Amino acid sequence: MVAKLPEEEHPKQAFGWAARDQSGLLSPFKFSRRATAEKDVAFKVLYCGICHSDLHMAKNEWGVTQYPLVPGHEIVGIVTEVGSKVDKFKVGDKVGVGCMVGSCHSCDSCHDNLENYCPKMILTYGARNHDGTITYGGYSDLMVAEEHFIVRIPDNISLDAGAPLLCAGITVYSPLRYFGLDKPGMHVGIVGLGGLGHVAVKFAKAMGVKVTVISTSPNKKQEAVENLGADSFLVSRDQDQMQSAMGTLDGIIDTVSAVHPLLPLFTLLKSHGKLVLVGAPEKPLELPVFPLIAGRKMVGGSCIGGMKETQEMIDFAAKHNITADVEVIPMDYVNTAMERMLKGDVRYRFVIDVAKTLNP
């Protein structure tokens, strides 16, 4: 039996890689993690996925970055210490942390297990913690977080390929569930076949949904249909293909983070269909209203998921053998990986092997 360790009085010394200015380039960085409080879980980071938002934040493209910035919110590892009031985890457990590490615990959203919509939600990195300190992410050797924001990773999920589920996975799983696009026999479109899109195809197929991938790249058809199991593929720039698919989709999950036209997507929806945006373009998208009115169609958005749903997603993924397709890289390759990600040169998610390649 593993005893709970006593509370520490001093912060933990940590090591990672950080961006220090708007160049976005990362380099080695020493910093302090807080001591493990009574409701905290500390764990050794084994792997951390690279999300497109890491690059946006590193370059301050959203105008909110505070330097130095240690990115990473697809973090998995092994528990090394638990606080005296932690009862869900023990030393040696496989765990993860996604996009948030705190919330107010008292608002309506928190009461409804939707901490991701709490006005005081604390992001895993680059945000201000309850004690006023800045949060640091998973491009580092260790993590400390409140038990409530820790996810248990099932034994049958490989930690490297499972890490991206903590952001990419929940980002697409939640809208499929919430907007009712998870019913067997429904027909759902997935726009974009990148880090989010390829996982969306896997989840939708596991839910029994018919899936059409919508992409600007004709060369992704074989990958979508033969490797990922999509039922059909549409080239969004091919007017004949788009015309033939008009009014066939119950809903669309749009994962694209670049500026793109929405009107062609509206035409694919049946009456009462739903277009759900989960990508985050840097500039506003044009919203044609008439086709929405004509078909009583809806445009919505979705942002990750609450902790209860995130655990549900991980358990669902374990049951259906769903993981991300990843390229595992050493820590010192991260800047090159960021450049490649910007060019779309990854299939489909970079994951840093932190434990084996992060050298203080």
N, C-alpha and C positions, 0 to 999 in steps of 0.2 A: 504494500500500500504506500502510495506517495503522499507524504505530508505536505500541507500547504506551507510555504516558506514565510518567515516573518517579514513584516513591512520594512523596507529599506529607508534610510534617512537621507541618502545622497542620490543625486541623479546618476543615470547610467551613461557612460561614455560610448558614443556610437560613431560609426564611420560609414560614409556613403559617397555619392557623387552629386554635385549640385551645380545649378546654373547661377552665375553671379551677375549677369547683365543681359541686355536684350539681344546679344548675339545668339543666345540660347545654347551655347557650348557648355557642356558639363565637364567637371573635373573633380578630383578627390577632395573630400571635405570632412572634417572632424566636427562633431557637435554633441550635444547632450540630449538624452531622452529623460523624461521625468522618472522618478522612482516609482516602483510598482505600488500603487495605492490599493486599498482594501478591496475595491471592485474591479481592479485591473488585471489584465492578462498580458504577460510579456512572452514574446516568442522570437526564436531565431528565424530570420528570413532565409528561405531557400531559393525561391523564385519570385520574380516580379515582372508582370507584363508591361509592355509599352503601349500606352493609349495615345491616340492622336491629340487628345487634350493636353498630354504632357508636353508636346511640342508647342502648342498654342501658349501654354503657361510659361514655358521656359523662355519664349521670345516676347512675353508680355503682349501678345496679340489681342487679348481681351481687356487690357488696361488695368488689371487688378493684381498683378504679380508683385510680391515682396521678395527681394533678394536678401540672402542666398536662398534658392529654392531647391529642395530635394523632392523630385517628382515621384510618382508611382502610387497607383491605387488599385492594383491587381496583385495583392500581396499574399503569399502562402508560406507557411513554415511550420515549425514544431514548437509547442509550448515549452518554455524553460522555467517559468515561474508564475504563480497565481497569488492574488491577494487573499487575505483572510476571509473575505465575504464572498468569494467566487465559489459557485457551486455547480456550474455547468461544465467546467473544464478542469483538466489536471495536467501535470507535467507529462510531456510525451504525446499529447493529442495533436492531430493534424488540423490546422486552423487557417483561416484567411481573414483579411480585411479588404473591403471594397472602397467605395468612393467617399464614405463618411465615417467619422469617429466620434460624433457627438450631436446632441440635440437638446431641447429644453425639457423633454419628458413630461410636459404639462399642457401643451396646446392640443387642439382637436386632432391635428394630424398625428401627433405622437400617440394620443389615445387610440387612434384608429390604425396603429401599426404602419403609419406612413411617415416615418421620421425623415424620409427624403424630401418631404414638402414642408417640414418645420421651418418657420421663419428664422430660427436660430440654429439651423443645421450647420454642423462644423465639418468642412471638407477634410479629407485625409492629409492633404498637404497644401501649403500656401494660405492657410486660414488662421484665424485667431482662436486659440483654445480658451476654455473657461477661465484659466488662470492668467490669460493675457499673452502667453507665449505663442509662437508661430508653430503650426503643425508641419511635420516633416514626413515624407512618404517612404515608399518601399525600395527606392534605389539605395538601400542601406542594409547593414548587417543585423539589425534588431528592430523590433517594433513593440510598443506598449500602447494598449488601447483598453477602453472600458469594456467589460465583459459583454454588455448588451450589443456592442457593435462587432463582436467576433462571430465568424461563421465556422461551423464545424464542417470539415472536408471529409466526405465518406472515403473509406479505405480503397474502394475500387476506382477512384478517380486519380489519374496520374497528376502530380502536383504541377508539373510544368505546363501541360496542356489544359489543366483545369484552372490555372490562375486567371486567364482572360474572362472566364465566366463571371468573375466578381464585378466586372464592369460591362463588357460587351454582352455577356450572357443575360444578366438581369435587365439590361437596357432594352432588349428585344422580347424577352419572356414576359415582362410586366405588361406591355401594351397588348400583346396577343391575348393575355388573360383578361385584362380590364375591359377592353373594347369588344370582348366576346368573339374574337377571331380564332378561337381555339376549338371550335366544334367540328367533329369529324364530318367530312363531306363539304365543308366550306371551301371557297376558293380565295386564296390570299396572294397578293403580289408582294415581292420583296424587291425594293429598289436599291441597287448597288450590291456588288458581291465582294465586299471587303471584310474587314475585321468584324463588323457588326452583321453584315448581310449573310455571310456564310454560316454564322451561328444561328441566325434567324431561320434559315432554311432548315437546319437540323431540328430546331425546336418545333417548328410548325409541322414538319413531317411526322415527328414523334407524337404530336397531338392528333394526327389523323387528318390533317388539312391538305387539300390540293394546293400546290405551290407553283407560282410562275415567277421566275426571276426576270427583272427588268433592268437592262444595262445598256450603256452606250457602247460597250465593247463586244462585238460579235464573237471574238476569239474566246470569250468566257463561257460560251454555250456548252461545250463538251464538259468542262469542269462542273458547271451547274447541274447538268442533267445526269451525266454518267457517274461523277464522283460524289456529289452532294445529294443526289436523289430528287432534284426538282422535277416537276411534271412537265414543265414547258419553259420556254425562254423567249423573251421579246427584246429586240433591239429597239431602244426608244427613239432612235433617229430614223428608223425605217417606217415611213408613213403607212405602207401597205400592211405591215405586221401590226402596227398599233390600231389601224382601222379595223382589221379583222377581229381584234380582241375587245372592241368597244362593248361596254356594259356587261363584262363577264366576271368581274371581281367583287367579292363581298367586302373586301378591305385591302388596304395597302400599308405596309410598314416601310417608310422611306428613311433609309439609313445614310443618305448622301449628305456630306458636310460642305459641299461646294454649292455655289449659287446655280440653280437650275430651274427650268420652267415647271410649274405645277399643272397648267392646263392639260397637257397630254395625259397626265395621271388621272385627272378628274374624269376624262372621257372613258377610262377603263373601268370605272366603278359602276356597279348596278345602282339603281335608285336606292336611297338610304345607305349607300356605301360610306365607308370611313377611310380617310387618308390620315395616317398617324405619322407625325414627324419626330424622329429621334436623333437625326443629325443636327449639327449646329453650325449653319453657314455664317461666315463673318459679316455678311451684308444681308439686309432684309430681302425676302422673296416677294415677288409680285403675286397677289392673290386675286384671281378673276372670280367675281362673285356670282355672275349669272349662271354658270353651270352648277354651282352649289344650290342655288334657288330652284333651278329647273328639276333637279333630281332629289331634292331634300337630302343632299349629301353633307358630310361633316368633315372638317379639318380639325385635328387635335394634336396634342403633343404629349410626350411622356418622358420622364426623367428617372432613370434607374428604378429602384423599388425600395420598399421598407425592409427592415431586417427580417421580419417573419417571412415575407415573400422571397427574399434573397436565399434564406435557408431552404425554402420550398423549392426554389429553382435549382439549387445545387443537388438536392435529393432527387428531383425529377431527372436531372442530367445523369446522375449516377445510375438510376433505374434504367435509363434508355441508352446508356453508354455514349453520352454526348460530351465532347470536349472540343476545344478550338484546334484548328490546324496551325501549328506554331513552328517558328524557327528559333531555336534556342541559341543565345549568343553570350559571349563573355562580357563582363562589365565594361571593359575598356573599348568595346566596339560600339558603345551606345550612341556616340555622335554620328558615326557612319550609319547606324541603324535609323536614326532620326532623318538623315538625308534621304535614305532609301524609302522610308515610309512616306515622306513628302512626295516622292515620285510614284508612289503606289507599287514599289518594288518589294513586296513581301507577300507571302502566301501562308497565312493571312495575318498573323500576329507575331511580333517579336516578343520573346520572353527572355529576361536576363537570368542566367544561372548565377545568382548572387552568392550562394554559399561556397561555390567552388572557384569563383573568379574575382571576387571583391577582396583586394589585398590592401590592408591598411599600410 
